Amino acid sequence: MRYTNNSLETTMQAEEVKMLRSKLKLTQEQMAQRIGVSYSTYNKWENGKCKPSRLAVEKMKGMEAASGR
């Protein structure tokens, strides 16, 4: 399989999203609810099918900061 820079970026972003959720010890459904998106949308982020919006990323980073983990 050949990766373009864009798909490689999405995969890297997907790993970061997944690592953050694991760090917070939340399920995909719980994480989606806290961010304010559907489970389906969140699942696509973790699987690298699309990228989260800037606002969603900010919310996730805020959750990480608030958790102190």
Secondary structure, 3 states (H helix, E strand, C coil): CCCCHHHHHHHHHHHHHHHHHHHHCCCHHHHHHHHCCCHHHHHHHHCCCCCCCHHHHHHHHHHHHHHCC
